[in-house]
Amino acid sequence: MWMRCSEKMDAYWTYVLSRLTFQLKISKFHSIKQSTEE
């Protein structure tokens, strides 16, 4: 039971972290794009 629960948490955190890094990459990309346009 505990293993199954921790596995679910690991999958959740992996998902959250991948989402965060994805958002960071996009925001970085947008800021670079804006600075080059100006």
C-alpha positions as CSV (number, residue, x, y, z in Angstrom):
1,M,0.0,0.0,0.0
2,W,2.7,2.5,0.9
3,M,4.7,1.7,-2.2
4,R,1.7,2.3,-4.4
5,C,1.1,5.7,-2.6
6,S,4.7,6.8,-3.0
7,E,4.7,5.8,-6.6
8,K,1.7,7.9,-7.2
9,M,3.4,10.9,-5.5
10,D,6.6,10.4,-7.5
11,A,4.6,10.5,-10.7
12,Y,2.7,13.6,-9.5
13,W,5.9,15.4,-8.6
14,T,7.5,14.4,-11.9
15,Y,4.5,15.9,-13.7
16,V,4.6,19.1,-11.6
17,L,8.3,19.6,-12.2
18,S,8.1,19.0,-15.9
19,R,5.2,21.5,-16.1
20,L,7.2,24.1,-14.1
21,T,10.3,23.7,-16.3
22,F,8.1,24.0,-19.4
23,Q,6.5,27.2,-18.1
24,L,10.0,28.6,-17.3
25,K,11.3,27.8,-20.8
26,I,8.3,29.5,-22.4
27,S,8.5,32.7,-20.2
28,K,12.3,32.9,-20.9
29,F,11.6,32.4,-24.6
30,H,9.0,35.2,-24.6
31,S,11.3,37.6,-22.7
32,I,14.1,37.0,-25.1
33,K,11.7,37.5,-28.0
34,Q,10.5,40.8,-26.6
35,S,13.9,42.2,-25.9
36,T,15.1,41.4,-29.5
37,E,11.9,43.0,-30.9
38,E,12.5,46.3,-29.0
